[in-house]
């Protein structure tokens, strides 16, 4: 594995775990009108995110 990708598996697993936890908490507290949000870490511009128009496409999928 190239050094630029070292730790990517752990990073992706941890990020997904946080998103999953927030989804569970949001579902659990929705009946009490409590909103649960996540704030993504800045940076981490991947090759895909640097492609022209990627942000526009991602926002349109919401």
mmCIF file as Biopython writes it, N, C-alpha, C and O atoms, coordinates in Angstrom:
data_model
#
loop_
_atom_site.group_PDB
_atom_site.id
_atom_site.type_symbol
_atom_site.label_atom_id
_atom_site.label_alt_id
_atom_site.label_comp_id
_atom_site.label_asym_id
_atom_site.label_entity_id
_atom_site.label_seq_id
_atom_site.pdbx_PDB_ins_code
_atom_site.Cartn_x
_atom_site.Cartn_y
_atom_site.Cartn_z
_atom_site.occupancy
_atom_site.B_iso_or_equiv
_atom_site.auth_seq_id
_atom_site.auth_asym_id
_atom_site.pdbx_PDB_model_num
ATOM 1   N N  . UNK A ? 1  ? 0.851   -1.176 0.000   1.0 0.0 1  A 1 
ATOM 2   C CA . UNK A ? 1  ? 0.000   0.000  0.000   1.0 0.0 1  A 1 
ATOM 3   C C  . UNK A ? 1  ? 0.895   1.238  0.000   1.0 0.0 1  A 1 
ATOM 4   O O  . UNK A ? 1  ? 1.868   1.308  0.751   1.0 0.0 1  A 1 
ATOM 5   N N  . UNK A ? 2  ? 0.568   2.189  -0.827  1.0 0.0 2  A 1 
ATOM 6   C CA . UNK A ? 2  ? 1.347   3.419  -0.906  1.0 0.0 2  A 1 
ATOM 7   C C  . UNK A ? 2  ? 1.184   4.224  0.372   1.0 0.0 2  A 1 
ATOM 8   O O  . UNK A ? 2  ? 0.159   4.144  1.049   1.0 0.0 2  A 1 
ATOM 9   N N  . UNK A ? 3  ? 2.217   5.006  0.691   1.0 0.0 3  A 1 
ATOM 10  C CA . UNK A ? 3  ? 2.165   5.776  1.931   1.0 0.0 3  A 1 
ATOM 11  C C  . UNK A ? 3  ? 1.037   6.801  1.925   1.0 0.0 3  A 1 
ATOM 12  O O  . UNK A ? 3  ? 0.529   7.163  2.986   1.0 0.0 3  A 1 
ATOM 13  N N  . UNK A ? 4  ? 0.634   7.276  0.738   1.0 0.0 4  A 1 
ATOM 14  C CA . UNK A ? 4  ? -0.453  8.256  0.683   1.0 0.0 4  A 1 
ATOM 15  C C  . UNK A ? 4  ? -1.790  7.637  1.065   1.0 0.0 4  A 1 
ATOM 16  O O  . UNK A ? 4  ? -2.734  8.353  1.398   1.0 0.0 4  A 1 
ATOM 17  N N  . UNK A ? 5  ? -1.874  6.309  1.020   1.0 0.0 5  A 1 
ATOM 18  C CA . UNK A ? 5  ? -3.123  5.631  1.363   1.0 0.0 5  A 1 
ATOM 19  C C  . UNK A ? 5  ? -3.032  4.908  2.702   1.0 0.0 5  A 1 
ATOM 20  O O  . UNK A ? 5  ? -3.964  4.211  3.103   1.0 0.0 5  A 1 
ATOM 21  N N  . UNK A ? 6  ? -1.913  5.075  3.389   1.0 0.0 6  A 1 
ATOM 22  C CA . UNK A ? 6  ? -1.748  4.407  4.675   1.0 0.0 6  A 1 
ATOM 23  C C  . UNK A ? 6  ? -2.796  4.908  5.656   1.0 0.0 6  A 1 
ATOM 24  O O  . UNK A ? 6  ? -2.997  6.114  5.799   1.0 0.0 6  A 1 
ATOM 25  N N  . UNK A ? 7  ? -3.445  4.004  6.312   1.0 0.0 7  A 1 
ATOM 26  C CA . UNK A ? 7  ? -4.457  4.368  7.294   1.0 0.0 7  A 1 
ATOM 27  C C  . UNK A ? 7  ? -5.824  4.651  6.713   1.0 0.0 7  A 1 
ATOM 28  O O  . UNK A ? 7  ? -6.750  4.978  7.456   1.0 0.0 7  A 1 
ATOM 29  N N  . UNK A ? 8  ? -5.975  4.533  5.405   1.0 0.0 8  A 1 
ATOM 30  C CA . UNK A ? 8  ? -7.256  4.845  4.769   1.0 0.0 8  A 1 
ATOM 31  C C  . UNK A ? 8  ? -8.355  3.914  5.258   1.0 0.0 8  A 1 
ATOM 32  O O  . UNK A ? 8  ? -9.491  4.346  5.451   1.0 0.0 8  A 1 
ATOM 33  N N  . UNK A ? 9  ? -8.031  2.647  5.460   1.0 0.0 9  A 1 
ATOM 34  C CA . UNK A ? 9  ? -9.049  1.694  5.911   1.0 0.0 9  A 1 
ATOM 35  C C  . UNK A ? 9  ? -9.582  2.087  7.286   1.0 0.0 9  A 1 
ATOM 36  O O  . UNK A ? 9  ? -10.790 2.074  7.522   1.0 0.0 9  A 1 
ATOM 37  N N  . UNK A ? 10 ? -8.675  2.434  8.182   1.0 0.0 10 A 1 
ATOM 38  C CA . UNK A ? 10 ? -9.093  2.830  9.529   1.0 0.0 10 A 1 
ATOM 39  C C  . UNK A ? 10 ? -9.888  4.127  9.494   1.0 0.0 10 A 1 
ATOM 40  O O  . UNK A ? 10 ? -10.882 4.267  10.206  1.0 0.0 10 A 1 
ATOM 41  N N  . UNK A ? 11 ? -9.456  5.076  8.669   1.0 0.0 11 A 1 
ATOM 42  C CA . UNK A ? 11 ? -10.152 6.360  8.555   1.0 0.0 11 A 1 
ATOM 43  C C  . UNK A ? 11 ? -11.580 6.156  8.044   1.0 0.0 11 A 1 
ATOM 44  O O  . UNK A ? 11 ? -12.530 6.715  8.593   1.0 0.0 11 A 1 
ATOM 45  N N  . UNK A ? 12 ? -11.720 5.363  7.004   1.0 0.0 12 A 1 
ATOM 46  C CA . UNK A ? 12 ? -13.039 5.125  6.415   1.0 0.0 12 A 1 
ATOM 47  C C  . UNK A ? 12 ? -13.942 4.395  7.406   1.0 0.0 12 A 1 
ATOM 48  O O  . UNK A ? 12 ? -15.119 4.730  7.539   1.0 0.0 12 A 1 
ATOM 49  N N  . UNK A ? 13 ? -13.396 3.402  8.099   1.0 0.0 13 A 1 
ATOM 50  C CA . UNK A ? 13 ? -14.193 2.656  9.075   1.0 0.0 13 A 1 
ATOM 51  C C  . UNK A ? 13 ? -14.651 3.562  10.217  1.0 0.0 13 A 1 
ATOM 52  O O  . UNK A ? 13 ? -15.803 3.489  10.646  1.0 0.0 13 A 1 
ATOM 53  N N  . UNK A ? 14 ? -13.754 4.412  10.705  1.0 0.0 14 A 1 
ATOM 54  C CA . UNK A ? 14 ? -14.107 5.314  11.802  1.0 0.0 14 A 1 
ATOM 55  C C  . UNK A ? 14 ? -15.136 6.347  11.358  1.0 0.0 14 A 1 
ATOM 56  O O  . UNK A ? 14 ? -16.072 6.658  12.094  1.0 0.0 14 A 1 
ATOM 57  N N  . UNK A ? 15 ? -14.958 6.875  10.154  1.0 0.0 15 A 1 
ATOM 58  C CA . UNK A ? 15 ? -15.901 7.879  9.649   1.0 0.0 15 A 1 
ATOM 59  C C  . UNK A ? 15 ? -17.290 7.258  9.480   1.0 0.0 15 A 1 
ATOM 60  O O  . UNK A ? 15 ? -18.292 7.870  9.850   1.0 0.0 15 A 1 
ATOM 61  N N  . UNK A ? 16 ? -17.349 6.074  8.935   1.0 0.0 16 A 1 
ATOM 62  C CA . UNK A ? 16 ? -18.640 5.401  8.745   1.0 0.0 16 A 1 
ATOM 63  C C  . UNK A ? 16 ? -19.282 5.060  10.087  1.0 0.0 16 A 1 
ATOM 64  O O  . UNK A ? 16 ? -20.502 5.133  10.234  1.0 0.0 16 A 1 
ATOM 65  N N  . UNK A ? 17 ? -18.458 4.689  11.063  1.0 0.0 17 A 1 
ATOM 66  C CA . UNK A ? 17 ? -18.989 4.383  12.392  1.0 0.0 17 A 1 
ATOM 67  C C  . UNK A ? 17 ? -19.648 5.615  13.004  1.0 0.0 17 A 1 
ATOM 68  O O  . UNK A ? 17 ? -20.710 5.508  13.616  1.0 0.0 17 A 1 
ATOM 69  N N  . UNK A ? 18 ? -19.031 6.775  12.844  1.0 0.0 18 A 1 
ATOM 70  C CA . UNK A ? 18 ? -19.619 8.007  13.379  1.0 0.0 18 A 1 
ATOM 71  C C  . UNK A ? 18 ? -20.923 8.358  12.673  1.0 0.0 18 A 1 
ATOM 72  O O  . UNK A ? 18 ? -21.891 8.766  13.314  1.0 0.0 18 A 1 
ATOM 73  N N  . UNK A ? 19 ? -20.945 8.201  11.365  1.0 0.0 19 A 1 
ATOM 74  C CA . UNK A ? 19 ? -22.171 8.484  10.609  1.0 0.0 19 A 1 
ATOM 75  C C  . UNK A ? 19 ? -23.273 7.521  11.044  1.0 0.0 19 A 1 
ATOM 76  O O  . UNK A ? 19 ? -24.417 7.933  11.238  1.0 0.0 19 A 1 
ATOM 77  N N  . UNK A ? 20 ? -22.937 6.254  11.197  1.0 0.0 20 A 1 
ATOM 78  C CA . UNK A ? 20 ? -23.917 5.268  11.638  1.0 0.0 20 A 1 
ATOM 79  C C  . UNK A ? 20 ? -24.446 5.574  13.032  1.0 0.0 20 A 1 
ATOM 80  O O  . UNK A ? 20 ? -25.645 5.459  13.284  1.0 0.0 20 A 1 
ATOM 81  N N  . UNK A ? 21 ? -23.553 5.963  13.937  1.0 0.0 21 A 1 
ATOM 82  C CA . UNK A ? 21 ? -23.967 6.320  15.289  1.0 0.0 21 A 1 
ATOM 83  C C  . UNK A ? 21 ? -24.926 7.508  15.261  1.0 0.0 21 A 1 
ATOM 84  O O  . UNK A ? 21 ? -25.939 7.505  15.959  1.0 0.0 21 A 1 
ATOM 85  N N  . UNK A ? 22 ? -24.613 8.509  14.467  1.0 0.0 22 A 1 
ATOM 86  C CA . UNK A ? 22 ? -25.484 9.684  14.387  1.0 0.0 22 A 1 
ATOM 87  C C  . UNK A ? 22 ? -26.853 9.324  13.807  1.0 0.0 22 A 1 
ATOM 88  O O  . UNK A ? 22 ? -27.868 9.880  14.227  1.0 0.0 22 A 1 
ATOM 89  N N  . UNK A ? 23 ? -26.886 8.404  12.851  1.0 0.0 23 A 1 
ATOM 90  C CA . UNK A ? 23 ? -28.167 7.972  12.283  1.0 0.0 23 A 1 
ATOM 91  C C  . UNK A ? 23 ? -29.015 7.256  13.330  1.0 0.0 23 A 1 
ATOM 92  O O  . UNK A ? 23 ? -30.223 7.474  13.417  1.0 0.0 23 A 1 
ATOM 93  N N  . UNK A ? 24 ? -28.378 6.407  14.116  1.0 0.0 24 A 1 
ATOM 94  C CA . UNK A ? 24 ? -29.099 5.697  15.173  1.0 0.0 24 A 1 
ATOM 95  C C  . UNK A ? 24 ? -29.632 6.687  16.205  1.0 0.0 24 A 1 
ATOM 96  O O  . UNK A ? 24 ? -30.791 6.599  16.610  1.0 0.0 24 A 1 
ATOM 97  N N  . UNK A ? 25 ? -28.786 7.632  16.631  1.0 0.0 25 A 1 
ATOM 98  C CA . UNK A ? 25 ? -29.224 8.622  17.614  1.0 0.0 25 A 1 
ATOM 99  C C  . UNK A ? 25 ? -30.340 9.501  17.064  1.0 0.0 25 A 1 
ATOM 100 O O  . UNK A ? 25 ? -31.290 9.822  17.778  1.0 0.0 25 A 1 
ATOM 101 N N  . UNK A ? 26 ? -30.226 9.891  15.798  1.0 0.0 26 A 1 
ATOM 102 C CA . UNK A ? 26 ? -31.265 10.724 15.181  1.0 0.0 26 A 1 
ATOM 103 C C  . UNK A ? 26 ? -32.602 9.992  15.167  1.0 0.0 26 A 1 
ATOM 104 O O  . UNK A ? 26 ? -33.638 10.585 15.468  1.0 0.0 26 A 1 
ATOM 105 N N  . UNK A ? 27 ? -32.586 8.716  14.821  1.0 0.0 27 A 1 
ATOM 106 C CA . UNK A ? 27 ? -33.827 7.928  14.817  1.0 0.0 27 A 1 
ATOM 107 C C  . UNK A ? 27 ? -34.385 7.752  16.228  1.0 0.0 27 A 1 
ATOM 108 O O  . UNK A ? 27 ? -35.596 7.792  16.444  1.0 0.0 27 A 1 
ATOM 109 N N  . UNK A ? 28 ? -33.481 7.557  17.177  1.0 0.0 28 A 1 
ATOM 110 C CA . UNK A ? 28 ? -33.905 7.323  18.552  1.0 0.0 28 A 1 
ATOM 111 C C  . UNK A ? 28 ? -34.555 8.562  19.174  1.0 0.0 28 A 1 
ATOM 112 O O  . UNK A ? 28 ? -35.531 8.442  19.915  1.0 0.0 28 A 1 
ATOM 113 N N  . UNK A ? 29 ? -34.020 9.745  18.878  1.0 0.0 29 A 1 
ATOM 114 C CA . UNK A ? 29 ? -34.505 10.974 19.507  1.0 0.0 29 A 1 
ATOM 115 C C  . UNK A ? 29 ? -35.484 11.768 18.649  1.0 0.0 29 A 1 
ATOM 116 O O  . UNK A ? 29 ? -35.952 12.823 19.075  1.0 0.0 29 A 1 
ATOM 117 N N  . UNK A ? 30 ? -35.796 11.293 17.471  1.0 0.0 30 A 1 
ATOM 118 C CA . UNK A ? 30 ? -36.701 12.025 16.571  1.0 0.0 30 A 1 
ATOM 119 C C  . UNK A ? 30 ? -38.080 12.221 17.193  1.0 0.0 30 A 1 
ATOM 120 O O  . UNK A ? 30 ? -38.698 13.268 17.003  1.0 0.0 30 A 1 
ATOM 121 N N  . UNK A ? 31 ? -38.559 11.245 17.920  1.0 0.0 31 A 1 
ATOM 122 C CA . UNK A ? 31 ? -39.891 11.369 18.528  1.0 0.0 31 A 1 
ATOM 123 C C  . UNK A ? 31 ? -39.943 12.461 19.591  1.0 0.0 31 A 1 
ATOM 124 O O  . UNK A ? 31 ? -41.020 12.962 19.913  1.0 0.0 31 A 1 
ATOM 125 N N  . UNK A ? 32 ? -38.784 12.834 20.139  1.0 0.0 32 A 1 
ATOM 126 C CA . UNK A ? 32 ? -38.704 13.921 21.123  1.0 0.0 32 A 1 
ATOM 127 C C  . UNK A ? 32 ? -38.343 15.253 20.471  1.0 0.0 32 A 1 
ATOM 128 O O  . UNK A ? 32 ? -38.053 16.235 21.154  1.0 0.0 32 A 1 
ATOM 129 N N  . UNK A ? 33 ? -38.365 15.269 19.133  1.0 0.0 33 A 1 
ATOM 130 C CA . UNK A ? 33 ? -38.038 16.479 18.362  1.0 0.0 33 A 1 
ATOM 131 C C  . UNK A ? 33 ? -36.605 16.966 18.614  1.0 0.0 33 A 1 
ATOM 132 O O  . UNK A ? 33 ? -36.337 18.167 18.587  1.0 0.0 33 A 1 
ATOM 133 N N  . UNK A ? 34 ? -35.698 16.030 18.856  1.0 0.0 34 A 1 
ATOM 134 C CA . UNK A ? 34 ? -34.284 16.356 19.053  1.0 0.0 34 A 1 
ATOM 135 C C  . UNK A ? 34 ? -33.550 15.995 17.778  1.0 0.0 34 A 1 
ATOM 136 O O  . UNK A ? 34 ? -33.622 14.861 17.307  1.0 0.0 34 A 1 
ATOM 137 N N  . UNK A ? 35 ? -32.843 16.966 17.225  1.0 0.0 35 A 1 
ATOM 138 C CA . UNK A ? 35 ? -32.099 16.765 15.987  1.0 0.0 35 A 1 
ATOM 139 C C  . UNK A ? 35 ? -30.655 16.407 16.314  1.0 0.0 35 A 1 
ATOM 140 O O  . UNK A ? 35 ? -30.059 16.976 17.229  1.0 0.0 35 A 1 
ATOM 141 N N  . UNK A ? 36 ? -30.106 15.480 15.577  1.0 0.0 36 A 1 
ATOM 142 C CA . UNK A ? 36 ? -28.716 15.057 15.743  1.0 0.0 36 A 1 
ATOM 143 C C  . UNK A ? 36 ? -28.010 15.278 14.417  1.0 0.0 36 A 1 
ATOM 144 O O  . UNK A ? 36 ? -28.466 14.803 13.378  1.0 0.0 36 A 1 
ATOM 145 N N  . UNK A ? 37 ? -26.902 15.997 14.451  1.0 0.0 37 A 1 
ATOM 146 C CA . UNK A ? 37 ? -26.144 16.295 13.237  1.0 0.0 37 A 1 
ATOM 147 C C  . UNK A ? 37 ? -24.689 15.891 13.398  1.0 0.0 37 A 1 
ATOM 148 O O  . UNK A ? 37 ? -24.195 15.716 14.511  1.0 0.0 37 A 1 
ATOM 149 N N  . UNK A ? 38 ? -24.025 15.748 12.286  1.0 0.0 38 A 1 
ATOM 150 C CA . UNK A ? 38 ? -22.577 15.565 12.287  1.0 0.0 38 A 1 
ATOM 151 C C  . UNK A ? 38 ? -21.958 16.722 11.530  1.0 0.0 38 A 1 
ATOM 152 O O  . UNK A ? 38 ? -22.582 17.306 10.644  1.0 0.0 38 A 1 
ATOM 153 N N  . UNK A ? 39 ? -20.745 17.043 11.881  1.0 0.0 39 A 1 
ATOM 154 C CA . UNK A ? 39 ? -19.996 18.077 11.175  1.0 0.0 39 A 1 
ATOM 155 C C  . UNK A ? 39 ? -18.777 17.393 10.575  1.0 0.0 39 A 1 
ATOM 156 O O  . UNK A ? 39 ? -17.900 16.941 11.312  1.0 0.0 39 A 1 
ATOM 157 N N  . UNK A ? 40 ? -18.705 17.308 9.254   1.0 0.0 40 A 1 
ATOM 158 C CA . UNK A ? 40 ? -17.568 16.617 8.639   1.0 0.0 40 A 1 
ATOM 159 C C  . UNK A ? 40 ? -16.268 17.358 8.891   1.0 0.0 40 A 1 
ATOM 160 O O  . UNK A ? 40 ? -16.232 18.585 8.981   1.0 0.0 40 A 1 
ATOM 161 N N  . UNK A ? 41 ? -15.230 16.597 8.998   1.0 0.0 41 A 1 
ATOM 162 C CA . UNK A ? 41 ? -13.904 17.159 9.220   1.0 0.0 41 A 1 
ATOM 163 C C  . UNK A ? 41 ? -13.471 17.921 7.970   1.0 0.0 41 A 1 
ATOM 164 O O  . UNK A ? 41 ? -13.644 17.425 6.857   1.0 0.0 41 A 1 
ATOM 165 N N  . UNK A ? 42 ? -12.915 19.111 8.135   1.0 0.0 42 A 1 
ATOM 166 C CA . UNK A ? 42 ? -12.463 19.864 6.959   1.0 0.0 42 A 1 
ATOM 167 C C  . UNK A ? 42 ? -11.257 19.183 6.315   1.0 0.0 42 A 1 
ATOM 168 O O  . UNK A ? 42 ? -10.539 18.412 6.953   1.0 0.0 42 A 1 
ATOM 169 N N  . UNK A ? 43 ? -11.060 19.481 5.068   1.0 0.0 43 A 1 
ATOM 170 C CA . UNK A ? 43 ? -9.926  18.890 4.369   1.0 0.0 43 A 1 
ATOM 171 C C  . UNK A ? 43 ? -10.291 17.536 3.808   1.0 0.0 43 A 1 
ATOM 172 O O  . UNK A ? 43 ? -11.457 17.259 3.526   1.0 0.0 43 A 1 
ATOM 173 N N  . UNK A ? 44 ? -9.298  16.702 3.649   1.0 0.0 44 A 1 
ATOM 174 C CA . UNK A ? 44 ? -9.547  15.380 3.123   1.0 0.0 44 A 1 
ATOM 175 C C  . UNK A ? 44 ? -10.073 15.402 1.704   1.0 0.0 44 A 1 
ATOM 176 O O  . UNK A ? 44 ? -10.927 14.592 1.341   1.0 0.0 44 A 1 
ATOM 177 N N  . UNK A ? 45 ? -9.572  16.319 0.904   1.0 0.0 45 A 1 
ATOM 178 C CA . UNK A ? 45 ? -10.039 16.432 -0.471  1.0 0.0 45 A 1 
ATOM 179 C C  . UNK A ? 45 ? -9.534  15.232 -1.254  1.0 0.0 45 A 1 
ATOM 180 O O  . UNK A ? 45 ? -8.350  15.153 -1.580  1.0 0.0 45 A 1 
ATOM 181 N N  . UNK A ? 46 ? -10.409 14.318 -1.552  1.0 0.0 46 A 1 
ATOM 182 C CA . UNK A ? 46 ? -10.041 13.122 -2.293  1.0 0.0 46 A 1 
ATOM 183 C C  . UNK A ? 46 ? -9.992  13.423 -3.785  1.0 0.0 46 A 1 
ATOM 184 O O  . UNK A ? 46 ? -10.408 14.493 -4.231  1.0 0.0 46 A 1 
ATOM 185 N N  . UNK A ? 47 ? -9.489  12.483 -4.533  1.0 0.0 47 A 1 
ATOM 186 C CA . UNK A ? 47 ? -9.422  12.646 -5.988  1.0 0.0 47 A 1 
ATOM 187 C C  . UNK A ? 47 ? -10.821 12.860 -6.542  1.0 0.0 47 A 1 
ATOM 188 O O  . UNK A ? 47 ? -11.019 13.715 -7.406  1.0 0.0 47 A 1 
ATOM 189 N N  . UNK A ? 48 ? -11.790 12.099 -6.061  1.0 0.0 48 A 1 
ATOM 190 C CA . UNK A ? 48 ? -13.162 12.229 -6.545  1.0 0.0 48 A 1 
ATOM 191 C C  . UNK A ? 48 ? -13.709 13.622 -6.237  1.0 0.0 48 A 1 
ATOM 192 O O  . UNK A ? 48 ? -14.357 14.230 -7.089  1.0 0.0 48 A 1 
ATOM 193 N N  . UNK A ? 49 ? -13.459 14.128 -5.043  1.0 0.0 49 A 1 
ATOM 194 C CA . UNK A ? 49 ? -13.994 15.433 -4.649  1.0 0.0 49 A 1 
ATOM 195 C C  . UNK A ? 49 ? -13.364 16.570 -5.441  1.0 0.0 49 A 1 
ATOM 196 O O  . UNK A ? 49 ? -13.946 17.651 -5.535  1.0 0.0 49 A 1 
ATOM 197 N N  . UNK A ? 50 ? -12.193 16.345 -6.009  1.0 0.0 50 A 1 
ATOM 198 C CA . UNK A ? 50 ? -11.534 17.396 -6.791  1.0 0.0 50 A 1 
ATOM 199 C C  . UNK A ? 50 ? -12.022 17.443 -8.231  1.0 0.0 50 A 1 
ATOM 200 O O  . UNK A ? 50 ? -11.671 18.367 -8.964  1.0 0.0 50 A 1 
ATOM 201 N N  . UNK A ? 51 ? -12.820 16.470 -8.654  1.0 0.0 51 A 1 
ATOM 202 C CA . UNK A ? 51 ? -13.305 16.467 -10.032 1.0 0.0 51 A 1 
ATOM 203 C C  . UNK A ? 51 ? -14.268 17.629 -10.238 1.0 0.0 51 A 1 
ATOM 204 O O  . UNK A ? 51 ? -15.082 17.915 -9.360  1.0 0.0 51 A 1 
ATOM 205 N N  . UNK A ? 52 ? -14.190 18.301 -11.380 1.0 0.0 52 A 1 
ATOM 206 C CA . UNK A ? 52 ? -15.081 19.436 -11.637 1.0 0.0 52 A 1 
ATOM 207 C C  . UNK A ? 52 ? -16.548 19.027 -11.559 1.0 0.0 52 A 1 
ATOM 208 O O  . UNK A ? 52 ? -16.950 18.012 -12.130 1.0 0.0 52 A 1 
ATOM 209 N N  . UNK A ? 53 ? -17.336 19.817 -10.855 1.0 0.0 53 A 1 
ATOM 210 C CA . UNK A ? 53 ? -18.763 19.575 -10.755 1.0 0.0 53 A 1 
ATOM 211 C C  . UNK A ? 53 ? -19.171 18.542 -9.724  1.0 0.0 53 A 1 
ATOM 212 O O  . UNK A ? 53 ? -20.363 18.283 -9.557  1.0 0.0 53 A 1 
ATOM 213 N N  . UNK A ? 54 ? -18.209 17.941 -9.025  1.0 0.0 54 A 1 
ATOM 214 C CA . UNK A ? 54 ? -18.563 16.890 -8.062  1.0 0.0 54 A 1 
ATOM 215 C C  . UNK A ? 54 ? -19.458 17.427 -6.949  1.0 0.0 54 A 1 
ATOM 216 O O  . UNK A ? 54 ? -20.444 16.787 -6.585  1.0 0.0 54 A 1 
ATOM 217 N N  . UNK A ? 55 ? -19.123 18.589 -6.411  1.0 0.0 55 A 1 
ATOM 218 C CA . UNK A ? 55 ? -19.919 19.158 -5.328  1.0 0.0 55 A 1 
ATOM 219 C C  . UNK A ? 55 ? -21.338 19.446 -5.758  1.0 0.0 55 A 1 
ATOM 220 O O  . UNK A ? 55 ? -22.275 19.230 -4.989  1.0 0.0 55 A 1 
ATOM 221 N N  . UNK A ? 56 ? -21.511 19.926 -6.967  1.0 0.0 56 A 1 
ATOM 222 C CA . UNK A ? 56 ? -22.850 20.219 -7.469  1.0 0.0 56 A 1 
ATOM 223 C C  . UNK A ? 56 ? -23.660 18.939 -7.594  1.0 0.0 56 A 1 
ATOM 224 O O  . UNK A ? 56 ? -24.838 18.901 -7.241  1.0 0.0 56 A 1 
ATOM 225 N N  . UNK A ? 57 ? -23.016 17.888 -8.103  1.0 0.0 57 A 1 
ATOM 226 C CA . UNK A ? 57 ? -23.706 16.621 -8.267  1.0 0.0 57 A 1 
ATOM 227 C C  . UNK A ? 57 ? -24.063 16.026 -6.910  1.0 0.0 57 A 1 
ATOM 228 O O  . UNK A ? 57 ? -25.160 15.497 -6.731  1.0 0.0 57 A 1 
ATOM 229 N N  . UNK A ? 58 ? -23.152 16.110 -5.967  1.0 0.0 58 A 1 
ATOM 230 C CA . UNK A ? 58 ? -23.408 15.560 -4.640  1.0 0.0 58 A 1 
ATOM 231 C C  . UNK A ? 58 ? -24.567 16.288 -3.964  1.0 0.0 58 A 1 
ATOM 232 O O  . UNK A ? 58 ? -25.404 15.653 -3.323  1.0 0.0 58 A 1 
ATOM 233 N N  . UNK A ? 59 ? -24.622 17.606 -4.101  1.0 0.0 59 A 1 
ATOM 234 C CA . UNK A ? 59 ? -25.709 18.367 -3.482  1.0 0.0 59 A 1 
ATOM 235 C C  . UNK A ? 59 ? -27.053 18.049 -4.125  1.0 0.0 59 A 1 
ATOM 236 O O  . UNK A ? 59 ? -28.083 18.069 -3.451  1.0 0.0 59 A 1 
ATOM 237 N N  . UNK A ? 60 ? -27.051 17.756 -5.421  1.0 0.0 60 A 1 
ATOM 238 C CA . UNK A ? 60 ? -28.316 17.483 -6.106  1.0 0.0 60 A 1 
ATOM 239 C C  . UNK A ? 60 ? -28.884 16.113 -5.731  1.0 0.0 60 A 1 
ATOM 240 O O  . UNK A ? 60 ? -30.060 15.846 -5.978  1.0 0.0 60 A 1 
ATOM 241 N N  . UNK A ? 61 ? -28.062 15.243 -5.138  1.0 0.0 61 A 1 
ATOM 242 C CA . UNK A ? 61 ? -28.509 13.902 -4.763  1.0 0.0 61 A 1 
ATOM 243 C C  . UNK A ? 61 ? -29.191 13.876 -3.403  1.0 0.0 61 A 1 
ATOM 244 O O  . UNK A ? 61 ? -29.721 12.838 -3.006  1.0 0.0 61 A 1 
ATOM 245 N N  . UNK A ? 62 ? -29.192 14.973 -2.689  1.0 0.0 62 A 1 
ATOM 246 C CA . UNK A ? 62 ? -29.779 14.994 -1.339  1.0 0.0 62 A 1 
ATOM 247 C C  . UNK A ? 62 ? -31.258 14.876 -1.377  1.0 0.0 62 A 1 
ATOM 248 O O  . UNK A ? 62 ? -31.905 14.878 -0.330  1.0 0.0 62 A 1 
#
